[in-house]
Structure formats: C-alpha cells, structure tokens
Amino acid sequence: MTNELEIILRPTTLEDLDTLFTFQLDKEGGYLAAFMPQDPTDKAAYIEKYTKLLNDPTVNNQTILLDDKIVGSISKFVMFGDNEITYWIDKQYWGKGIATATLKKFLTIEQNRPIFGRVAFDNFGSQKVLEKCNFIKVGTDKGFANARQMEIEEFIFELK
C-alpha cells in the first residue's frame, strides 16, 4: 500500500497535457473508463478540451506525482449541476494503492459536497477505490461508452 505522503498533487499545467494524453491511449484503461472521447487518439482535440478546462474555475484539475514522475490525474468538474470526480492512473501503477491514496488526498483539497463518482459496472478496481474513500453506491445509469461502442450500465457513487 502506498503511503499517502509519497503522493503529490499539484494543479495541472499545459505542460502536463502531453503526458496525460498518452495515458488515455492505453486500450485496457480506456475500456475500463468506458466513457471516452469518440476518438481518444485525437491529440489536438484533447489539448483543446483540457486547455479550456484548465481555465474553467468550476474545474479542479490536479496532476498526480509519485517520486517526481507524473502517474495520473484527478479532477472535480460540474455536470448537470452536480460535482463529479474523475481520475486516471497510468496502467503501470495500477494495484499499488495510488488511486485510493490520491482520492483521499484530493478530497481534503476539494471540499465541495456532495460529490459523485461514476464508474462502469465492471470496473471493479474503481468501485473499490470509491468505497475505500467512503463513497456510497446511490444509483445506476446507462450511457453510450465510446470505448466499447455500446450502451453500458454505470454505477453512481456519492460522498456527502
């Protein structure tokens, strides 16, 4: 298990976007995330989208560092009036407790509540991360998952 003190969160910068873009190219990660851009390989669209988000005061984008290396990102954004959380950990760091430690640390920075996390029905790793951080499953929804090219069920978790 990763000690929380090893994880550093800092506001995401334009310079981080190249590295963060490469993480979303991982097919297994994309499959688990499910709700991806229509073309996750379109770097120009990615950079344009996240450049706007970095300047949006309702979005809290943080880059995750471990030993001074970017290993992922975590963000709070507003969707349909609700605070939502999203995170992405580079695949080579899966299973090391980084997502859980990161989310716990992020929730001390991001104070907006309630906050929701949405996860594909079969993304058991992210479901466990949310549960370890005291999120409670409060519902389900269905949506078209670009990474799977089909409609799938997603679970909705809430932290009050």
Secondary structure in CASP SS format (residue, H / E / C, confidence):
PFRMAT SS
TARGET T0000
AUTHOR 0000-0000-0000
METHOD secondary structure of the structure
MODEL  1
M C 1.00
T C 1.00
N C 1.00
E H 1.00
L H 1.00
E H 1.00
I E 1.00
I E 1.00
L E 1.00
R E 1.00
P E 1.00
T C 1.00
T C 1.00
L H 1.00
E H 1.00
D H 1.00
L H 1.00
D H 1.00
T H 1.00
L H 1.00
F H 1.00
T H 1.00
F H 1.00
Q C 1.00
L C 1.00
D C 1.00
K H 1.00
E H 1.00
G H 1.00
G H 1.00
Y H 1.00
L H 1.00
A H 1.00
A C 1.00
F C 1.00
M C 1.00
P C 1.00
Q C 1.00
D C 1.00
P C 1.00
T C 1.00
D C 1.00
K H 1.00
A H 1.00
A H 1.00
Y H 1.00
I H 1.00
E H 1.00
K H 1.00
Y H 1.00
T H 1.00
K H 1.00
L H 1.00
L H 1.00
N C 1.00
D C 1.00
P C 1.00
T C 1.00
V C 1.00
N E 1.00
N E 1.00
Q E 1.00
T E 1.00
I E 1.00
L E 1.00
L E 1.00
D C 1.00
D C 1.00
K E 1.00
I E 1.00
V E 1.00
G E 1.00
S E 1.00
I E 1.00
S E 1.00
K E 1.00
F E 1.00
V E 1.00
M E 1.00
F C 1.00
G C 1.00
D E 1.00
N E 1.00
E E 1.00
I E 1.00
T E 1.00
Y E 1.00
W E 1.00
I E 1.00
D C 1.00
K H 1.00
Q H 1.00
Y H 1.00
W C 1.00
G C 1.00
K C 1.00
G C 1.00
I H 1.00
A H 1.00
T H 1.00
A H 1.00
T H 1.00
L H 1.00
K H 1.00
K H 1.00
F H 1.00
L H 1.00
T H 1.00
I H 1.00
E C 1.00
Q C 1.00
N C 1.00
R C 1.00
P C 1.00
I E 1.00
F E 1.00
G E 1.00
R E 1.00
V E 1.00
A E 1.00
F C 1.00
D C 1.00
N C 1.00
F H 1.00
G H 1.00
S H 1.00
Q H 1.00
K H 1.00
V H 1.00
L H 1.00
E H 1.00
K H 1.00
C C 1.00
N C 1.00
F C 1.00
I E 1.00
K E 1.00
V E 1.00
G E 1.00
T E 1.00
D E 1.00
K E 1.00
G E 1.00
F E 1.00
A E 1.00
N C 1.00
A C 1.00
R C 1.00
Q C 1.00
M E 1.00
E E 1.00
I E 1.00
E E 1.00
E E 1.00
F E 1.00
I E 1.00
F E 1.00
E E 1.00
L E 1.00
K C 1.00
END
